[in-house]
């Protein structure tokens, strides 16, 4: 079985709770702005959030680069 290179061992990934974190942010690309819509009844709230994508440490992608230790 092939080994999968996980986010937690990638140079672009930063754990939210330190090096042993299971949740963090991918810093491969610049921060993005995400529109969020919520509402009910007669009102709609539109807000924006800017930041890097949040991922689980066990996730993976095609942009992996091994973290040098």
C-alpha positions in Angstrom: 0.0 0.0 0.0 1.4 3.4 -1.0 2.0 6.0 1.7 -0.1 9.2 1.6 1.7 12.4 2.4 -0.5 14.1 4.9 -1.0 17.9 5.4 0.5 17.7 8.9 3.9 16.8 7.3 3.8 19.5 4.6 5.9 22.6 4.6 2.8 24.7 3.6 0.6 23.6 6.6 0.4 25.3 10.0 -1.4 23.5 12.9 -3.8 25.7 14.8 -2.7 24.2 18.1 1.1 23.7 17.5 3.1 21.1 15.7 1.0 18.1 17.0 -2.3 19.7 15.9 -4.9 17.7 14.0 -6.4 20.8 12.5 -4.7 23.7 10.7 -4.4 26.0 7.7 -2.9 25.4 4.3 -0.6 28.3 3.3 0.2 27.2 -0.3 -1.8 30.0 -1.9 -2.6 33.6 -0.7 -5.6 34.1 1.6 -9.0 34.1 -0.1 -12.2 36.0 0.7 -15.3 33.9 1.3 -18.8 35.3 1.3 -21.2 33.9 3.9 -24.9 34.3 3.7 -27.3 33.7 6.5 -30.8 34.8 7.2 -34.3 34.0 8.2 -37.7 35.6 7.6 -37.3 39.1 6.1 -33.6 39.6 6.6 -30.3 38.4 5.0 -26.9 38.9 6.5 -23.9 39.0 4.2 -20.4 38.7 5.8 -16.9 38.1 4.5 -14.1 36.0 6.0 -10.6 36.2 4.7 -8.0 33.5 5.4 -6.3 30.4 4.3 -8.2 27.1 3.9 -8.6 25.1 7.1 -7.9 21.4 6.8 -7.5 18.3 9.0 -3.9 17.2 9.5 -4.7 13.8 7.9 -5.9 15.4 4.7 -3.8 15.5 1.5 -3.6 17.2 -1.8 -1.5 17.4 -5.0 0.6 20.3 -3.8 2.4 18.4 -1.0 6.0 19.4 -0.3 7.8 17.5 2.5 8.6 19.5 5.7 12.3 19.3 6.4 13.0 18.4 10.0 
